[in-house]
Amino acid sequence: MSLQPSYLPNYFSIDDILASQERIPCTFSVNVQKLGNLNPSSEETDLKAGTALELPLWLVQDLSTGRQPVVIPELPKVYKEGYREILKADASAVDLHKFNLYYFELGSYVRVFDRKSDVADTLIHAFTNRFRQLMDVIDSTEHNPTDFQRMDSLERRLFKESKESRMKLHTWLEHSTTPIETAAMVLNHKKRKRGTDL
């Protein structure tokens, strides 16, 4: 069984595992016994309600759901309004790798922490704008190495797979011995269309 680099939540995806390890700022809404050692600034044995900590995303997802959530998650810094405004202004000029290596993957998870759906809208806007630039980079014969360094993991995967597909197509077109012919259905359609035009 091969490991799949899936964008969707996937138990066997390394990218998904690494994205879900990102730390999310959150505040405890209830007292939690015997977990005071999670807070390095406190010497108490229990975690008090109102304690602010950063926990891994996979843990925050479970603790923040249910009738009485244990923690109230916040958006990570790179998904807050100031950063969203930067992406709205010109998403293609942003170095997403500096924002977060798994920007789109992590964003697909943390968007549920945003009640206004601004994060989801920003992700769609940023991806569509950056996708056009990505296709331009792939189509060009020469590309700047800094373009690749500015991409997040999803964009890098798309870039590599698109380049490989393009090379395979180019090789097939150069070395294929079978000529490409018009399909019979298309020829018949053209004949019928000519007959109706007369």
N, C-alpha and C positions, 0 to 999 in steps of 0.2 A: 504494500500500500504506500503510495507516494504522499508526501505532505502537500496539501493544497494551499496556495497563497490566496485564499478566498477573501473577498472584501466583506462579505456578510459574516455574522458571528459563526465561527467554525472552530470546533474543538481541536482540529488538527492543523489550524493555520498559525504559523509562527507570528505573522504580522498581527493577527487578532489577539494572541496571547500577550505580545509586547504592548499593544495599545491598551489592553485592559489592565496592565500593571501601572499605568500612569496614576499619579496621586491627585485626588480631588479634594479641595477644601470643603469641609463640612462642619456642622455644629451639632453636638449631641442634644437631643430634645428630652431625654430621660436620663436618670441616674443608672449607671451600669456598674454592677458590683465586680470586684476583683480584677478590674482592667485598668487600674490607675497607672500601671507601669507603661501604658501606651503614651502617656503624657509625660515627656521628660522634664517639664517645668514644674511638676507637682510631685510631692512625696506621699500623697494619700493613696490608699489601696483601691478606692473606687473612683470611677469617672463621674464627675458631677454634670448635671444638665447645664448646657450653656458652654461647655468646653469646646473650643475650636481646634480641630486637628486636620491633618491631611491623611487620607486613607486611600488604598488602591481602588480603582474603579470597580473591579469585580466584587469587592466587599461592600462598597457604597451602594451598588445596585440592589443588593439584597436587604441592606439595613434601611434603605430609604423608601421601601414599598410596604404595603400592608395597612391595616387600620390605624395602628399607632407606630409611625416610623421612628426608628431609633436615632437616625441622623437626618438632618436637613442639608442636602448638598448645595453647593454654590457652583457657578460656572467657573472653570479654570480661566486664568487671566487672558489667554489668547482668544477666548470666545466672548469676552465682555465687549461692551459698546464701543470703547475706544478702538479696539482692534477690528471690530466689525466695520467701523467707519473707514478705516484704512483700506480694507478689502473692497468696500463699495466704491471708493474713489478710483482705484486702479488695481484690480486683483492680479493682473499679469505682471506687475512690477514688484510684487511682494516676494520676499525670500521665505517661502513656507517651511523650508527645512529649519530655519531659525525659530519659527513659531513653534513647530512641533513636527517631528519626523513622521508621525502618524496623524497628521492634522485632520484629514477627511474621515479616517477610520474612527478616531476618538470623537470627532464631532458627531458622527452618526449615533454614538452612545449618549453624549452629554446633551444633545438637543432636547431630550425628554426632561431635563432639569430646567428648561426655559419655557415658562408658561405662555409667553407671547409669540413663540415660534420664530423669533428673529434669527436665532442660530441656524435653523433649518433653511430659511430664506437666504442667508448669507452663504451657506455652504453651496447651495444650488447656483447662486449668482457667481461665486468665486470659481466653481468647477467649470461652468460653461464658458466663462471668459478665458480661463487658463487652458481649457481644452483646445480652443482655437489656436492659441500660441503654441501649444504642444504639437499640434498637427503641422504647423508651419515649420517648427524645428525638425520634425521627422521628415518632411518633404524636402528640406534643403539638403544639398550635398555636403555642405560644411556646416557644422554647428559649434557654437562656443561651449567649451566644457563647463563654464559657469552656469549655463542654462540648466544642465543636469543637476548641478549642486543645489540649485534653488528649489528643486522639486521635492514634494513629500513622497512617501513610500508608494502610494497608489499611482501617482504620476510617473514615477521611475519605472514601475512595473509596466504601465501602459507604453511608455517610451521604448523599453527593451523589447516587448512583445511586438510592437508595431514595426520596429526596425528589422526584427527577424522575419516577420511576415513579408515585408517589402523586399528583403533580400531573396527570400524563397520565390516570390512572384517574379522578380527580375531574372533569377536563374532559370526558372521554368520557361519564361518568354524567350530567353536566349537559346536554350538548349532543347526546346520542345520540337519534336519531329512531326507532330500532328498539327496540320493547319487548322486554324479556327474558321469555321464556316457558319453562315447564317442558318438558324434553325428553320425547319420546314414550316412550322407554325407561323413564324414571322413572315416568310415568303408568301404563304397563302393569304395572310392578313393583308399584305401589301397589294396582292393581285386583286383581292376583293375590294379594297379601298379604291384602286384605280378604276375598277369597273363601275363603282357607284359615282365616281367623279365625272365620268363621261356622259 
